[in-house]
Amino acid sequence: MSKADFQHHRASRMNSPDALTPRRLRTGGKAVAEAFRIHGVERIFCVPGESYLPILDALVDEPGIQVVSCRHESGAANMAEAYGKLTGRPGVLMVTRGPGACNATIGLHTAFQDSTPLVAIVGDVDRSFEDREAFQEIDFRAFLKPVCKWVGRIQSADRIPELLSRAFYLATSGRPGPVALVVPEDMLAGLTDAAAAPPYRVVQPAPSAASMDRLRELLRLSSKPVMLVGGGGWTPDTSELLRAFAERQHLPVAGTFRCQDRIDNRSDAYVGHVGIGINPRLADRIREADLILAVGARLGEKTTQHYDLLIPPCPAQTLVHVHPDPSEIGRVYAPALGICSSVGEFASLASALPVSKGRGHGWMRGLRSDYLAHLAPIAPPPGTSLDMWEIMRELRERLDPHAILTTDAGSFSGWMQRFYVYRTYPSQLGATNGAMGYGIPAAIAAKLIFPEKTVVAFCGDGGALMTGNEIATAVKYDIAPIILVLNNDMYGSIRVHQERDYPGRGVDTGLVNPCFVRWAESFGAFAATVERTEDFAPAFEQAAAAGRVAVIEIRLPADAGPPGSTISQIRSEALAKQAGVGATAQSRT
């Protein structure tokens, strides 16, 4: 067939009413926008860039898709990641080449470590300029590979439907995570008549019957089991199924780092969180356990307390590891039973397991008692007018079960991790990679998705100024989260580490901050400062009634440390320890 005959045949097929798949000539940018609509995209978070203008232009004709223009790519990436966490559907991010993509990598890394579905569209240089180090050019396959499940590049507009379909499948299937698609600007401006791909479907592994039989036997033999829950792929139904399963089996449940909302904390089976600031009694109980059932969690450094609660590669406890990625099972710990399964598929089958006989309530009740004791009040340091335990109590009583709390990184976050009671899934948003700057963008995304819910962000003064410019985004789109800025004029967690390891030699952690009230008001936000415990409740009421984004600065003492300690106490203990070590060494000589 000649080229002319082929083109005539192709045009006839495009215009044929009997064609199986409609084909029409359109730009690459329109093909991308069309694919977004087909795959159910509702919102896209971006900082507009010239390298993907054809997509932005095409989205004008897609009124069902909201484009949220942010003030920094890190903020946009964090919002897309929070969207993926909250909905289970891929958050969609668009950034321009070079600096834009570099700014977004923190959010991609968060999505990667948190197993969050995300599709990132990265604009790029024209195809004819590739490998010349053109303006803002980066080798994105090399650059983004460590923080993405897959990095693809669309060289031909004809492959847009195919490769976008692949991106959505990869982002949601198995262990969810971020996927990046690089789109050269000239390719987006080109024409294609490629047929659209159908909507993606989530593909997840399920346990075998033999695996569930073996789990039933291990549960029967265990007298001191603990279930650790975390990771991605959860739903409210999954949470409820596993809560009921744990209660029937008298199986204590601990949430892994920043995954405390996976199980209703009011359940008799819930025994606390396994992460930074773990209850020492819970840590002892996990070491004492004879069976660890890890569901969805990766068993990373923070969850295992620097790989000490479970000793690799063969922990003393019998380990059952349930995870959707087979490459994660056995990666650090050799399990007695590995089950490659999504959390949802596992929960469905686990809920049907018969109750194990012979194990009473005593073990679970003991762990639950330890958890409740760990919620007891902590007295503030002498002379302090601000009691953070009372503020947390106020929030526990004031917020309804469906409120969403987001957290930034810092020693202040120990208050919400230890003292807030999460009652529904999803209600906690935190970056398990410990990235600062997550709290405010995540809260904005959460309130955008669930405008009927109360959304509260916990931030330190350091993290607040990393992405606080996104308050302008909240004002622009009339989004009204409540942002708590816990301000002690320093990078608090780093200062704590300094004083523990190098007592009395704290350096470069002090901060010079703006007046947070005037700063917030300059964006158009409601703002208030709280310096005394009794001022918090009225300030929070005003913020909730403001009808716009609100910032409450909570002035912490400069000496404030993690819950139950101060920086001066940590320094004194470290100095005493050093003196003891020095005296011991001197006596030996």
BELCOR-V681496 format. One record per residue. N is the residue number from 1. OMEGA is omega as a letter, one per 40 degrees, with the letter a starting at -180 (999 if undefined). BURIAL is + if it has 24 or more other C-alpha atoms within 12 Angstrom, else -. Layout:
BEGIN
N	OMEGA	BURIAL
N	OMEGA	BURIAL
END
This chain:
BEGIN
1	i	-
2	i	-
3	i	-
4	i	-
5	i	-
6	a	-
7	i	-
8	i	-
9	a	-
10	i	-
11	i	-
12	i	-
13	i	-
14	a	-
15	a	-
16	i	-
17	a	-
18	a	-
19	a	-
20	a	-
21	a	-
22	i	-
23	i	+
24	a	+
25	i	-
26	i	+
27	i	+
28	i	+
29	i	+
30	i	+
31	i	+
32	i	+
33	i	+
34	i	+
35	i	+
36	a	+
37	a	+
38	a	+
39	i	+
40	i	+
41	i	+
42	a	+
43	i	+
44	i	+
45	a	+
46	i	+
47	a	+
48	i	+
49	a	+
50	a	+
51	i	+
52	i	+
53	i	+
54	i	+
55	i	+
56	i	+
57	a	+
58	a	+
59	i	+
60	a	-
61	i	-
62	a	+
63	i	-
64	a	-
65	i	+
66	i	+
67	a	+
68	a	+
69	a	+
70	a	+
71	i	+
72	a	+
73	i	+
74	i	+
75	i	+
76	a	+
77	i	+
78	i	+
79	i	+
80	i	+
81	i	+
82	i	+
83	i	+
84	i	+
85	a	+
86	a	+
87	a	+
88	i	+
89	a	+
90	i	+
91	a	+
92	a	+
93	i	+
94	i	+
95	i	+
96	a	+
97	i	+
98	a	+
99	i	+
100	i	+
101	i	+
102	i	+
103	a	+
104	a	+
105	i	+
106	i	+
107	i	+
108	i	+
109	i	+
110	i	+
111	a	+
112	a	+
113	a	+
114	i	+
115	a	+
116	i	+
117	a	+
118	i	+
119	a	+
120	i	+
121	a	+
122	i	+
123	a	+
124	a	+
125	i	+
126	a	+
127	a	+
128	a	-
129	a	-
130	i	-
131	i	-
132	a	-
133	i	-
134	a	-
135	i	-
136	a	+
137	i	+
138	i	+
139	a	+
140	i	+
141	i	+
142	a	-
143	a	-
144	a	+
145	a	-
146	a	-
147	a	+
148	i	+
149	a	+
150	i	+
151	i	+
152	i	+
153	a	+
154	a	+
155	a	+
156	i	+
157	i	+
158	a	+
159	a	+
160	a	+
161	a	+
162	a	+
163	i	+
164	i	+
165	i	+
166	a	+
167	a	+
168	i	+
169	a	+
170	a	+
171	a	+
172	a	+
173	a	+
174	i	+
175	a	+
176	i	+
177	a	+
178	i	+
179	i	+
180	i	+
181	a	+
182	a	+
183	i	+
184	a	+
185	a	+
186	i	+
187	i	+
188	i	+
189	i	+
190	a	+
191	i	-
192	i	+
193	a	+
194	i	+
195	i	+
196	i	+
197	i	+
198	i	-
199	i	-
200	i	+
201	a	-
202	i	+
203	a	-
204	i	+
205	i	+
206	a	+
207	i	+
208	i	-
209	a	-
210	i	-
211	a	+
212	i	+
213	i	-
214	i	-
215	i	+
216	a	+
217	i	-
218	i	+
219	a	+
220	a	+
221	a	-
222	i	+
223	a	+
224	a	+
225	i	+
226	i	+
227	i	+
228	a	+
229	i	+
230	i	+
231	a	+
232	i	+
233	a	+
234	i	+
235	i	+
236	i	+
237	i	-
238	i	+
239	a	+
240	i	+
241	a	+
242	i	+
243	a	+
244	i	+
245	a	+
246	a	+
247	i	+
248	a	+
249	a	+
250	a	+
251	i	+
252	a	+
253	i	+
254	i	+
255	i	+
256	a	+
257	i	+
258	i	+
259	a	+
260	a	+
261	a	+
262	i	+
263	i	+
264	a	+
265	i	+
266	a	+
267	i	+
268	a	+
269	a	+
270	a	+
271	i	+
272	a	+
273	a	+
274	a	+
275	i	+
276	a	+
277	i	+
278	i	+
279	a	+
280	i	-
281	i	+
282	i	+
283	i	+
284	a	-
285	i	+
286	i	+
287	a	+
288	a	+
289	i	+
290	i	+
291	i	+
292	i	+
293	a	+
294	a	+
295	i	+
296	a	+
297	i	+
298	a	+
299	a	+
300	a	+
301	a	+
302	a	+
303	a	+
304	a	+
305	i	+
306	i	-
307	a	-
308	i	-
309	i	+
310	a	+
311	i	+
312	e	-
313	a	-
314	a	-
315	i	+
316	i	-
317	i	+
318	a	+
319	i	+
320	a	+
321	i	+
322	a	+
323	a	+
324	a	+
325	a	+
326	a	-
327	i	-
328	a	+
329	a	+
330	a	+
331	i	-
332	a	-
333	i	+
334	a	+
335	i	+
336	i	+
337	i	+
338	a	+
339	i	+
340	a	+
341	i	+
342	i	+
343	a	+
344	i	+
345	i	+
346	a	+
347	a	+
348	a	+
349	a	+
350	a	+
351	i	+
352	a	-
353	i	+
354	a	-
355	i	-
356	a	+
357	i	-
358	i	-
359	a	-
360	a	-
361	a	+
362	a	-
363	a	+
364	a	+
365	i	+
366	i	+
367	i	+
368	i	+
369	i	+
370	a	+
371	a	+
372	i	+
373	a	-
374	i	+
375	a	+
376	a	-
377	i	-
378	a	+
379	i	-
380	i	+
381	i	+
382	i	-
383	a	-
384	a	-
385	a	-
386	a	+
387	a	+
388	i	+
389	i	+
390	i	+
391	i	+
392	i	+
393	i	+
394	i	+
395	i	+
396	a	+
397	a	-
398	a	-
399	i	+
400	a	-
401	a	+
402	i	+
403	a	+
404	i	+
405	i	+
406	a	+
407	i	+
408	i	+
409	i	+
410	a	+
411	i	+
412	a	+
413	i	+
414	a	+
415	a	+
416	i	+
417	a	+
418	a	+
419	i	+
420	a	+
421	a	+
422	a	+
423	i	+
424	i	+
425	e	+
426	i	+
427	i	+
428	i	+
429	i	+
430	a	+
431	a	+
432	i	+
433	i	+
434	a	+
435	i	+
436	i	+
437	a	+
438	a	+
439	a	+
440	i	+
441	i	+
442	i	+
443	i	+
444	i	+
445	a	+
446	a	+
447	i	+
448	a	+
449	a	+
450	a	+
451	a	-
452	a	-
453	i	+
454	i	+
455	a	+
456	i	+
457	i	+
458	a	+
459	i	+
460	i	+
461	i	+
462	a	+
463	a	+
464	a	+
465	i	+
466	a	+
467	a	+
468	i	+
469	i	+
470	i	+
471	i	+
472	i	+
473	i	+
474	i	+
475	a	+
476	a	-
477	i	-
478	i	+
479	a	+
480	i	+
481	i	+
482	a	+
483	i	+
484	i	+
485	i	+
486	a	+
487	i	+
488	i	+
489	i	+
490	i	+
491	a	+
492	a	+
493	i	+
494	i	+
495	i	+
496	i	+
497	i	+
498	a	+
499	i	+
500	a	+
501	a	-
502	a	-
503	i	+
504	a	-
505	i	-
506	a	+
507	i	-
508	i	-
509	i	-
510	a	-
511	i	-
512	a	-
513	i	+
514	i	-
515	a	-
516	i	+
517	a	+
518	i	-
519	a	+
520	a	+
521	i	-
522	i	-
523	a	+
524	a	+
525	i	+
526	a	+
527	i	+
528	i	+
529	i	+
530	i	+
531	i	+
532	a	+
533	a	+
534	i	-
535	a	+
536	a	+
537	i	+
538	i	-
539	i	+
540	i	+
541	i	-
542	i	-
543	a	+
544	a	+
545	a	-
546	a	-
547	i	-
548	i	+
549	a	+
550	i	+
551	i	+
552	i	+
553	i	+
554	a	+
555	i	+
556	i	+
557	i	+
558	a	+
559	a	+
560	i	+
561	i	+
562	a	+
563	i	+
564	a	+
565	i	+
566	i	+
567	a	+
568	i	+
569	a	-
570	i	+
571	a	+
572	i	-
573	a	-
574	i	+
575	i	-
576	i	-
577	i	-
578	a	-
579	i	-
580	i	-
581	i	-
582	i	-
583	i	-
584	i	-
585	a	-
586	a	-
587	a	-
588	i	-
589	999	-
END
